[in-house]
Every structure is written in structure tokens, then in C-alpha cells.
Amino acid sequence: MPVGVRAALRFPRADRGVTVRVTIWLRSWVWGMTDSPNALTGVLTELGWKPEALARRLNNFAALHGRCERMHPKTPYKWLHGDRPRSPWPALLAALLSEELGRPITTADLGWGGDQVEAVSAISGLILPWTAAGSLRAIRVVTDAGSMDRRILLTLMGTGVSAPAHEWLIARPEADAARSSGLPVSVQMVDHLDNLAGQVRRMDDEFGSDTLLPLIRAQLRYVLGLLDERRYTDSVGRRLHASAAELMRLAGWSLLGREHPQAQRYWVAGLHAAHAAGDRALGANIVGIMSLQAIDLGQIREAVTLAETARTGYPGASPRVGALLDLRAAEAHAADRSVTECRRALDTAFDRLGNTPGSSGEPDWCYWIDEAQSHTMAGRCYLRLQDWGRARQHLRTAVRLRDHTSYARESALDHIKLATTYLRQDQPEVDHAVTLATQAVQTLTGGVDSAFVVGHLTQLVSDFAPYRRRPAVRQLTEQTAGLRPSVTV
């Protein structure tokens, strides 16, 4: 680390015969010249990082992986002098350095052995066979939170994001999901479980999902108990796996934008359960949501791959499911700036909505895909493409068609996105944008609790920065301050 050395030098003054004492503060910026060199010094030399750069990268790394801890830019100087970082920094630092250097770096390598906290991939414990037994094991893994207490989950990135979806796509169908011992599980009991899941879905639409996670987890543990201990036929067993898959989809959705690695764990386990159930539509829906998360993470190529994998994996007859997968593919292509592919997917989605469902009807979980929602999602696509006019046209239609009572969360998001079109256009209409944003704030303060929506609102408010001196903008900023999520990802 940079080391300060105070030196007193004496120089004779020829004109007066006196000596002048000059104190010079010498600072060495060479890592190898520290007064207490350690392993971290060598690593930083190899990377060419100063302590401030390390702190910045560690803070970003922690945020990416869903951690709320942050450090002061000067903190790493203490580590270079021999101080031991507090948990979870040793594990996070080892993971970051391993990623940057392309080779394993452990806390012991850095001289901090004995730390019981370790960083592991979000897929840890979930590399399992695509069978009913594998599904049951996956459900146990994600419901056993205690097993992860001393671990830090790392968000899947790169090809790791799409690998589980590819495995789901090509996995052989499960032959038998029955269990032959224990008290029987009746069809009526599964009907009640499906009804409960439907109620949770509708609560999510009306109030947001952030406060629903404990309820979802409790219901998931109950379904796990039935799968693990009771007797059921193949058809009932498949329905139980499907119920677990939908609950894990909801759990992951409630964590989207806040805890990316934990959301990924729920979705990977949900894919296993959907496969055991033989429910391609539900599996494709989960893969489609994983595509949305990949966009948030800046993994655009993986987002496109996931969205197209979802479409390929569901050749079924449900117009709504097909339209939903098309709309998510359109958003991935919009993020990739593929205008032609985006428009083609949107056209296909709107065409599908006019089709008649097959004899099996539509899955209950896609009830919310209607004309209003399709226009909302189309508007978001054109926002990504910075086509403000088309985005505004679709979003206005969505606002006009929307049931704002039953879909309060989506209504708030519509207003946020519509405000964005007015603020980012060539000639911003700031007052109109403030009015729309204020409507979104009122919806969120009226009982909707969604970190996902609040995150979008926070981004919108930051776009108002050039106009912060305006009273209306200042008031909007104050109203929004209490809504901002505690973790920025």
C-alpha cells in the first residue's frame, strides 16, 4: 500500500553560512514497498488496482449478488496493513479476485483462513437429475434456508444463466410421479392448493409481492410435506409438483430486483418441479421470467437465449401462454436493439391473443395476459428502442384498458413508463411527466409494496435531476424518498 515516510534533510545556505532544515513527506505508490506486505498486496499489483478501486469493485460485486453491505473507499488500506476484514468481505473478495484473475483464490490464500463463510454459486445443491426424485430434492434444498446461513450466494452470470434452461429443454419426460406409502392425498386437496396459489397470484397483482414471500414459503413447505410423506397417484403427484413449481416461480418473482441469486435458486428448482409435473407451459413461463432477470443483470445475449428457449420449449395450444412468451422474447430482442425481431415477436403475440383456446383451456396463472397487458409490454419494448411515440401509443392504450383496482402494481408501472416517454423525448414535457409520476407514487403509497416497481420509479426520479429546482420536481423527489428500495442492484 502507499506508505508515508517523513524525512528531515539539511541543506547549507551558501550566502549566510546556515543550514536549512526541510521536512519532506515521501509517499511510495509501489505495492511491493509497503511496510507490511501481504498476499493481497501481490494480487492488487497483478491487477493494477489501488485500494479505492478495490473498494469500488467490491461494493458493485456485493450489490450484484444481492448483498446490502457497502464499504468506505479507504477501508482496503487497513487490510493491506494487516487488519482482517469483517464478514462477508473475505468471502466476497476471494470470489471477486477469482473471477478477475481466472483462477481460484481462497480466503486462506489471502491470509484469512478460518472464515466459516464461503461464497457459492446460486445453483449450489441444485445440479440434480430431471426426475420426480430430483424435483423433490430441489424443493428440499430451496426450502431448507438454514443450510445456507453460512454461505453467500453468487448470482449466475454468462452461460451459467441459461444452462439450467437448456437442460430443461432436452430432459427426458418423467415416467412416473406416484408415491406408494403414507396417507393418501386426494384430488380435492390439490384443488384447494391450486386455489390458494391463485389467491396469492391475485394478491401479488393488487398489493405487490414483497410482503407475500413468507406466505409463499409456508405454502411451499406444506406441499413439500405432502410430496415427501404422503401417498398419491401419478396424476396427483404431477399436480403436486406443478403446485410446488408455481409457488417457487412466485417466490423468485417476489425477489426479482432485490436478491438475484436467491430468485435464481427458486426458478431452477421450479424448472425441476415443472418438468416432473410434465407441465411445459409452466416451465416455459419460468424460463421467460429468467430472461427478464437476465436483462436486469445486463446479460442481454443470455436474455435472448432464454426467451427463445422458452418459446421453443412450449409448442402448446394456449394462445395466452404463447402470447406471453412472444412478448418476453420481444423485450429481450428490444434490449438487444434487434428492432425487426422485436416487432415480429410483438405482431405474433397480438395475433395469438385473437385465437380460440384449445379444449384444455388456459392455465390459471396466465389470466393476466390480456389486451391491456400486451400493450403495456409492447410499450416497454419501444421504450428500450427509444421509440417514444410508439411507446406512448401502447402505454396510453394500456392505461385506458387497465383495471386499475385489480392490477394496481401494473397500473403504477404504466404511469412510470408513460412519464418516461415525456421526459426523455427530444423536447421534454416535464410537468406532464411529473403528473404521471405522482400518480404512480400515490398508487405505491396506497398499499402496493413492490421493490421492482419502486426501482423503476427511482430511476425515473433520477432522470428529473436536471429539473430538480422546479417545485413540482422537488416535491416528487421528497414523496419518492421513502419508497426507495434499500438495496440497489
C-alpha positions as CSV (number, residue, x, y, z in Angstrom):
1,M,0.0,0.0,0.0
2,P,1.1,3.6,-0.2
3,V,3.5,4.3,2.7
4,G,4.3,7.7,4.0
5,V,7.9,8.4,5.1
6,R,8.8,11.7,6.8
7,A,12.4,12.7,6.2
8,A,14.4,15.7,7.6
9,L,17.1,16.9,5.2
10,R,19.6,19.7,5.9
11,F,20.9,21.9,3.2
12,P,23.7,24.6,3.7
13,R,22.9,28.1,2.6
14,A,26.0,29.4,0.9
15,D,25.1,33.1,1.3
16,R,24.6,33.1,5.0
17,G,26.5,30.0,6.2
18,V,23.4,28.5,7.9
19,T,21.7,25.2,7.4
20,V,18.0,25.0,6.4
21,R,16.0,22.0,7.7
22,V,13.4,20.8,5.2
23,T,10.9,18.2,6.1
24,I,9.7,16.1,3.1
25,W,6.8,13.7,3.1
26,L,7.7,10.9,0.7
27,R,4.9,8.6,-0.5
28,S,5.5,5.4,-2.3
29,W,2.8,4.1,-4.5
30,V,4.6,0.9,-5.3
31,W,2.7,-2.1,-3.8
32,G,5.9,-4.1,-3.2
33,M,7.4,-1.3,-0.9
34,T,4.8,-1.5,1.8
35,D,5.8,-1.7,5.5
36,S,3.6,-4.8,5.9
37,P,3.3,-6.7,2.6
38,N,0.8,-9.5,2.4
39,A,-0.8,-11.7,-0.2
40,L,-3.4,-9.1,-1.1
41,T,-0.6,-6.7,-2.0
42,G,0.7,-9.0,-4.6
43,V,-2.8,-9.6,-6.1
44,L,-3.5,-5.9,-6.3
45,T,-0.1,-5.4,-8.0
46,E,-1.0,-8.1,-10.5
47,L,-4.4,-6.5,-11.3
48,G,-3.1,-2.9,-11.2
49,W,-5.7,-1.8,-8.7
50,K,-5.4,0.8,-5.9
51,P,-7.3,0.3,-2.7
52,E,-10.0,2.7,-3.8
53,A,-10.6,0.7,-7.0
54,L,-10.8,-2.5,-4.9
55,A,-13.4,-0.9,-2.6
56,R,-15.5,0.3,-5.6
57,R,-15.4,-3.1,-7.3
58,L,-16.3,-4.9,-4.1
59,N,-19.3,-2.7,-3.5
60,N,-20.5,-3.3,-7.0
61,F,-19.8,-7.0,-6.7
62,A,-21.8,-7.2,-3.4
63,A,-24.7,-5.3,-4.9
64,L,-24.8,-7.6,-8.0
65,H,-25.1,-10.6,-5.7
66,G,-27.9,-9.2,-3.6
67,R,-25.8,-8.0,-0.6
68,C,-26.6,-4.8,1.2
69,E,-23.2,-4.3,2.8
70,R,-21.0,-1.4,1.5
71,M,-17.5,-0.2,2.5
72,H,-15.7,3.1,2.6
73,P,-13.3,3.7,-0.2
74,K,-10.3,3.7,2.2
75,T,-11.2,0.5,4.1
76,P,-8.9,-1.7,2.0
77,Y,-5.9,0.3,3.2
78,K,-6.4,-1.3,6.6
79,W,-6.3,-4.8,5.1
80,L,-3.0,-4.1,3.5
81,H,-1.7,-3.1,6.9
82,G,-2.7,-6.4,8.3
83,D,-6.3,-5.9,9.6
84,R,-8.7,-8.7,8.9
85,P,-11.9,-7.8,7.0
86,R,-15.2,-8.4,8.7
87,S,-17.5,-11.0,7.3
88,P,-18.7,-11.2,4.5
89,W,-15.9,-9.3,2.8
90,P,-13.3,-12.1,2.9
91,A,-15.6,-14.5,1.0
92,L,-16.7,-11.7,-1.4
93,L,-13.2,-10.6,-2.0
94,A,-12.0,-14.1,-2.8
95,A,-14.9,-14.6,-5.2
96,L,-14.2,-11.3,-6.9
97,L,-10.5,-12.0,-7.3
98,S,-11.1,-15.5,-8.6
99,E,-13.4,-14.0,-11.3
100,E,-10.9,-11.3,-12.2
101,L,-7.8,-13.5,-12.3
102,G,-9.4,-16.6,-13.9
103,R,-8.1,-18.9,-11.2
104,P,-9.3,-19.9,-7.7
105,I,-8.4,-17.6,-4.9
106,T,-9.4,-18.6,-1.4
107,T,-9.6,-16.6,1.9
108,A,-6.7,-18.8,3.1
109,D,-4.7,-17.7,0.1
110,L,-5.2,-14.1,1.3
111,G,-4.0,-15.0,4.8
112,W,-7.5,-15.0,6.3
113,G,-8.1,-18.7,7.0
114,G,-10.7,-20.0,9.3
115,D,-13.6,-17.9,7.9
116,Q,-16.6,-20.2,8.0
117,V,-18.5,-18.1,5.5
118,E,-18.0,-19.1,1.9
119,A,-19.3,-17.8,-1.4
120,V,-21.0,-20.4,-3.6
121,S,-22.9,-20.4,-6.9
122,A,-26.7,-19.8,-6.8
123,I,-27.0,-23.3,-8.3
124,S,-25.2,-24.9,-5.4
125,G,-27.1,-28.1,-4.4
126,L,-29.4,-27.9,-7.5
127,I,-27.4,-29.9,-10.1
128,L,-29.8,-32.8,-9.9
129,P,-31.4,-35.4,-12.2
130,W,-34.5,-34.3,-14.1
131,T,-36.8,-36.8,-12.4
132,A,-39.5,-36.7,-9.7
133,A,-36.9,-37.6,-7.1
134,G,-34.7,-34.7,-8.4
135,S,-37.6,-32.3,-8.2
136,L,-38.3,-33.4,-4.6
137,R,-34.6,-32.9,-3.7
138,A,-34.6,-29.4,-5.4
139,I,-37.7,-28.3,-3.3
140,R,-36.0,-29.5,-0.1
141,V,-32.8,-27.6,-1.0
142,V,-34.6,-24.2,-1.5
143,T,-36.9,-24.6,1.5
144,D,-34.0,-25.5,3.8
145,A,-32.8,-21.9,4.4
146,G,-30.7,-23.0,7.4
147,S,-28.3,-24.8,5.2
148,M,-27.3,-21.6,3.5
149,D,-26.8,-19.5,6.7
150,R,-23.1,-19.5,6.4
151,R,-22.9,-19.2,2.7
152,I,-23.0,-16.2,0.3
153,L,-24.9,-16.9,-2.9
154,L,-23.4,-15.7,-6.1
155,T,-25.6,-14.7,-9.0
156,L,-25.4,-16.9,-12.1
157,M,-23.8,-15.0,-15.0
158,G,-22.9,-15.7,-18.6
159,T,-23.6,-19.2,-19.8
160,G,-24.4,-20.2,-16.3
161,V,-27.7,-18.2,-16.6
162,S,-29.0,-20.3,-19.5
163,A,-27.6,-23.7,-18.7
164,P,-30.5,-24.9,-16.5
165,A,-33.0,-23.9,-19.2
166,H,-31.1,-25.8,-21.8
167,E,-31.1,-28.9,-19.6
168,W,-34.9,-28.5,-19.0
169,L,-35.4,-28.2,-22.8
170,I,-33.8,-31.5,-23.6
171,A,-34.6,-33.5,-20.5
172,R,-36.5,-36.8,-20.9
173,P,-40.1,-36.8,-19.6
174,E,-40.7,-38.3,-16.2
175,A,-42.3,-41.7,-16.4
176,D,-44.0,-41.9,-13.0
177,A,-44.6,-39.3,-10.3
178,A,-46.5,-41.5,-7.9
179,R,-45.7,-42.4,-4.3
180,S,-46.9,-45.7,-2.7
181,S,-46.7,-45.1,1.1
182,G,-48.4,-42.8,3.6
183,L,-51.8,-41.4,3.9
184,P,-53.5,-40.6,0.6
185,V,-53.6,-37.2,-1.0
186,S,-57.0,-36.6,-2.6
187,V,-57.8,-34.7,-5.8
188,Q,-59.8,-32.2,-3.7
189,M,-56.8,-31.4,-1.5
190,V,-54.8,-30.5,-4.6
191,D,-57.7,-28.4,-5.9
192,H,-57.6,-26.4,-2.7
193,L,-53.8,-25.9,-3.0
194,D,-54.3,-24.6,-6.6
195,N,-57.0,-22.2,-5.4
196,L,-54.6,-20.9,-2.6
197,A,-51.9,-20.4,-5.2
198,G,-54.4,-18.5,-7.4
199,Q,-55.3,-16.2,-4.5
200,V,-51.6,-15.4,-3.9
201,R,-51.2,-14.6,-7.5
202,R,-54.0,-12.1,-7.4
203,M,-52.7,-10.6,-4.1
204,D,-49.4,-10.1,-6.0
205,D,-51.3,-8.1,-8.7
206,E,-53.1,-5.9,-6.3
207,F,-50.7,-5.4,-3.5
208,G,-47.2,-6.3,-4.8
209,S,-45.2,-9.4,-3.9
210,D,-42.6,-8.1,-1.4
211,T,-44.7,-9.0,1.7
212,L,-46.0,-12.3,0.3
213,L,-42.8,-14.3,0.5
214,P,-43.4,-15.7,4.0
215,L,-46.8,-16.9,2.9
216,I,-45.5,-18.5,-0.3
217,R,-42.7,-20.2,1.6
218,A,-45.1,-21.6,4.2
219,Q,-47.4,-23.0,1.5
220,L,-44.4,-24.5,-0.3
221,R,-43.2,-26.3,2.8
222,Y,-46.7,-27.7,3.1
223,V,-46.6,-29.0,-0.4
224,L,-43.2,-30.5,0.2
225,G,-44.6,-32.3,3.2
226,L,-47.3,-33.9,1.1
227,L,-44.8,-34.9,-1.6
228,D,-42.4,-36.3,0.9
229,E,-44.6,-38.2,3.3
230,R,-48.0,-39.0,1.7
231,R,-49.3,-41.5,-0.9
232,Y,-50.6,-40.3,-4.3
233,T,-51.2,-41.4,-7.8
234,D,-49.2,-40.4,-10.8
235,S,-51.7,-37.7,-11.8
236,V,-52.0,-36.3,-8.3
237,G,-48.2,-36.4,-7.9
238,R,-47.7,-34.4,-11.1
239,R,-50.2,-31.8,-9.8
240,L,-48.3,-31.5,-6.5
241,H,-45.1,-31.0,-8.4
242,A,-46.8,-28.3,-10.6
243,S,-48.1,-26.6,-7.4
244,A,-44.6,-26.5,-6.0
245,A,-43.2,-25.2,-9.3
246,E,-45.7,-22.3,-9.4
247,L,-45.0,-21.4,-5.8
248,M,-41.3,-21.3,-6.5
249,R,-41.9,-19.2,-9.5
250,L,-43.9,-16.7,-7.3
251,A,-41.1,-16.8,-4.7
252,G,-38.5,-16.0,-7.2
253,W,-40.7,-13.2,-8.7
254,S,-41.0,-11.6,-5.2
255,L,-37.2,-11.5,-5.0
256,L,-36.6,-10.1,-8.5
257,G,-34.5,-6.9,-8.3
258,R,-33.6,-7.5,-4.7
259,E,-32.0,-10.9,-4.3
260,H,-31.0,-12.1,-7.7
261,P,-29.2,-15.3,-6.6
262,Q,-32.0,-16.5,-4.3
263,A,-34.5,-15.8,-7.1
264,Q,-32.4,-18.0,-9.5
265,R,-32.4,-20.8,-6.9
266,Y,-36.2,-20.8,-6.8
267,W,-36.5,-20.7,-10.5
268,V,-34.0,-23.6,-11.2
269,A,-35.8,-25.7,-8.6
270,G,-39.1,-24.6,-10.1
271,L,-38.0,-25.9,-13.5
272,H,-37.2,-29.3,-12.0
273,A,-40.7,-29.4,-10.5
274,A,-42.4,-28.3,-13.7
275,H,-40.6,-31.0,-15.6
276,A,-41.6,-33.6,-13.1
277,A,-45.2,-32.4,-13.5
278,G,-44.9,-32.7,-17.3
279,D,-46.1,-29.1,-17.5
280,R,-44.2,-27.5,-20.4
281,A,-46.2,-24.3,-20.2
282,L,-45.2,-23.7,-16.6
283,G,-41.6,-24.5,-17.3
284,A,-41.5,-22.1,-20.3
285,N,-43.1,-19.4,-18.1
286,I,-40.3,-19.8,-15.6
287,V,-37.6,-19.6,-18.3
288,G,-39.3,-16.5,-19.7
289,I,-39.1,-14.8,-16.3
290,M,-35.4,-15.8,-16.1
291,S,-35.0,-13.9,-19.3
292,L,-36.4,-10.7,-17.7
293,Q,-33.9,-11.1,-14.9
294,A,-31.0,-11.5,-17.3
295,I,-32.0,-8.2,-18.9
296,D,-31.8,-6.5,-15.4
297,L,-28.4,-8.1,-14.9
298,G,-27.1,-6.7,-18.3
299,Q,-26.8,-10.3,-19.6
300,I,-28.6,-9.4,-22.9
301,R,-27.3,-12.3,-25.0
302,E,-28.4,-14.7,-22.3
303,A,-31.8,-13.0,-22.1
304,V,-32.4,-13.6,-25.8
305,T,-31.3,-17.2,-25.5
306,L,-33.6,-17.8,-22.5
307,A,-36.6,-16.1,-24.2
308,E,-36.2,-18.1,-27.4
309,T,-35.6,-21.3,-25.3
310,A,-39.0,-20.7,-23.6
311,R,-40.7,-20.3,-27.0
312,T,-39.1,-23.4,-28.3
313,G,-40.0,-25.4,-25.2
314,Y,-43.7,-24.7,-25.4
315,P,-45.3,-25.9,-28.7
316,G,-48.7,-26.0,-26.9
317,A,-52.1,-24.7,-27.9
318,S,-52.7,-22.0,-25.3
319,P,-53.0,-18.6,-27.0
320,R,-52.2,-16.7,-23.8
321,V,-49.2,-18.7,-22.9
322,G,-47.9,-18.4,-26.5
323,A,-48.5,-14.6,-26.4
324,L,-46.8,-14.2,-23.1
325,L,-43.7,-16.0,-24.3
326,D,-43.7,-13.9,-27.5
327,L,-43.9,-10.7,-25.5
328,R,-41.0,-11.7,-23.3
329,A,-39.0,-12.5,-26.4
330,A,-39.9,-9.1,-27.8
331,E,-38.5,-7.4,-24.7
332,A,-35.3,-9.4,-24.9
333,H,-34.8,-8.5,-28.6
334,A,-35.6,-4.9,-27.7
335,A,-32.8,-4.9,-25.1
336,D,-30.6,-6.4,-27.8
337,R,-31.6,-3.5,-30.1
338,S,-32.9,-6.0,-32.6
339,V,-35.8,-3.9,-34.0
340,T,-37.0,-6.4,-36.6
341,E,-37.0,-9.4,-34.3
342,C,-38.8,-7.3,-31.6
343,R,-41.6,-6.2,-33.9
344,R,-42.0,-9.7,-35.3
345,A,-42.5,-11.1,-31.8
346,L,-45.0,-8.4,-30.9
347,D,-47.0,-9.0,-34.0
348,T,-47.1,-12.7,-33.3
349,A,-48.2,-12.0,-29.7
350,F,-51.1,-9.8,-30.7
351,D,-52.2,-12.3,-33.4
352,R,-52.2,-15.1,-30.8
353,L,-54.5,-13.2,-28.5
354,G,-57.3,-13.4,-31.1
355,N,-57.1,-17.2,-31.2
356,T,-59.5,-19.6,-29.5
357,P,-58.1,-21.7,-26.7
358,G,-57.8,-25.4,-27.1
359,S,-60.0,-27.9,-25.3
360,S,-57.9,-27.9,-22.2
361,G,-58.4,-24.1,-21.8
362,E,-55.8,-21.7,-20.4
363,P,-53.6,-22.1,-17.3
364,D,-54.9,-20.1,-14.4
365,W,-51.5,-18.4,-13.9
366,C,-51.7,-16.6,-17.3
367,Y,-55.1,-15.0,-16.6
368,W,-53.5,-11.5,-16.5
369,I,-52.3,-11.7,-20.1
370,D,-54.9,-9.6,-21.9
371,E,-55.0,-6.7,-24.4
372,A,-54.1,-4.1,-21.8
373,Q,-51.1,-6.1,-20.5
374,S,-49.9,-6.8,-24.0
375,H,-49.9,-3.1,-24.8
376,T,-48.0,-2.4,-21.6
377,M,-45.3,-4.9,-22.6
378,A,-45.2,-3.6,-26.1
379,G,-44.8,-0.1,-24.8
380,R,-41.8,-1.2,-22.6
381,C,-40.2,-2.7,-25.7
382,Y,-40.4,0.6,-27.6
383,L,-39.1,2.4,-24.6
384,R,-36.0,0.2,-24.8
385,L,-35.7,1.1,-28.5
386,Q,-36.2,4.8,-27.7
387,D,-39.1,5.0,-30.0
388,W,-41.0,7.4,-27.7
389,G,-44.0,7.8,-30.0
390,R,-44.8,4.1,-30.4
391,A,-44.1,3.5,-26.7
392,R,-46.5,6.3,-25.7
393,Q,-49.2,5.0,-28.0
394,H,-49.1,1.5,-26.5
395,L,-48.9,2.7,-22.9
396,R,-51.8,5.1,-23.3
397,T,-53.9,2.2,-24.6
398,A,-52.8,0.1,-21.7
399,V,-53.8,2.8,-19.2
400,R,-57.2,3.2,-20.9
401,L,-57.9,-0.5,-20.9
402,R,-56.5,-1.4,-17.5
403,D,-58.5,-2.4,-14.4
404,H,-56.6,-0.1,-12.0
405,T,-58.1,-1.7,-8.9
406,S,-57.2,-5.3,-9.6
407,Y,-53.9,-4.5,-11.2
408,A,-52.6,-1.6,-9.1
409,R,-49.0,-2.6,-9.4
410,E,-49.1,-2.8,-13.2
411,S,-51.0,0.5,-13.3
412,A,-48.2,2.2,-11.3
413,L,-45.7,0.8,-13.7
414,D,-47.7,2.0,-16.7
415,H,-47.7,5.6,-15.4
416,I,-43.9,5.4,-14.6
417,K,-43.1,4.3,-18.1
418,L,-45.5,6.7,-19.7
419,A,-43.9,9.5,-17.7
420,T,-40.5,8.3,-19.1
421,T,-41.6,8.9,-22.7
422,Y,-42.4,12.5,-22.0
423,L,-39.2,13.1,-20.1
424,R,-36.8,11.5,-22.5
425,Q,-38.2,12.8,-25.8
426,D,-36.3,15.5,-27.7
427,Q,-38.5,18.3,-26.2
428,P,-39.2,17.1,-22.6
429,E,-42.6,17.8,-21.2
430,V,-41.5,17.9,-17.6
431,D,-44.8,19.0,-16.0
432,H,-46.7,16.2,-17.7
433,A,-44.1,13.7,-16.7
434,V,-44.3,14.9,-13.0
435,T,-48.1,14.4,-13.1
436,L,-47.9,10.9,-14.3
437,A,-45.1,10.0,-11.9
438,T,-47.1,11.5,-9.0
439,Q,-50.0,9.1,-9.9
440,A,-47.6,6.2,-9.6
441,V,-46.4,7.4,-6.2
442,Q,-49.9,7.7,-5.0
443,T,-50.6,4.1,-6.1
444,L,-47.5,2.8,-4.3
445,T,-48.3,4.7,-1.1
446,G,-51.8,3.3,-1.3
447,G,-50.8,-0.2,-0.3
448,V,-48.8,-1.6,-3.2
449,D,-45.4,-3.0,-2.0
450,S,-43.1,-3.8,-4.9
451,A,-39.3,-3.3,-5.0
452,F,-39.5,-4.0,-8.7
453,V,-41.8,-1.0,-9.3
454,V,-40.1,1.2,-6.8
455,G,-36.8,0.5,-8.6
456,H,-38.2,1.8,-11.9
457,L,-39.7,4.8,-10.1
458,T,-36.3,5.6,-8.5
459,Q,-34.7,5.5,-12.0
460,L,-37.4,7.9,-13.3
461,V,-36.8,10.3,-10.4
462,S,-33.1,10.4,-11.2
463,D,-34.0,11.4,-14.8
464,F,-35.6,14.5,-13.3
465,A,-32.2,15.7,-11.9
466,P,-31.7,18.5,-14.5
467,Y,-35.1,20.0,-13.3
468,R,-34.6,19.5,-9.6
469,R,-35.0,23.2,-8.8
470,R,-38.6,23.1,-10.0
471,P,-41.0,23.0,-7.1
472,A,-43.1,20.1,-8.6
473,V,-39.9,18.0,-9.2
474,R,-38.6,18.8,-5.7
475,Q,-42.0,17.7,-4.2
476,L,-41.9,14.4,-6.3
477,T,-38.4,13.7,-5.1
478,E,-39.4,14.1,-1.5
479,Q,-42.5,11.9,-1.9
480,T,-40.4,9.2,-3.5
481,A,-37.6,9.2,-1.0
482,G,-39.4,7.0,1.5
483,L,-40.3,4.4,-1.2
484,R,-36.8,3.7,-2.4
485,P,-35.6,0.1,-2.1
486,S,-32.8,-0.5,0.5
487,V,-30.7,-2.5,-1.9
488,T,-29.7,-1.1,-5.3
489,V,-28.9,-3.7,-7.8
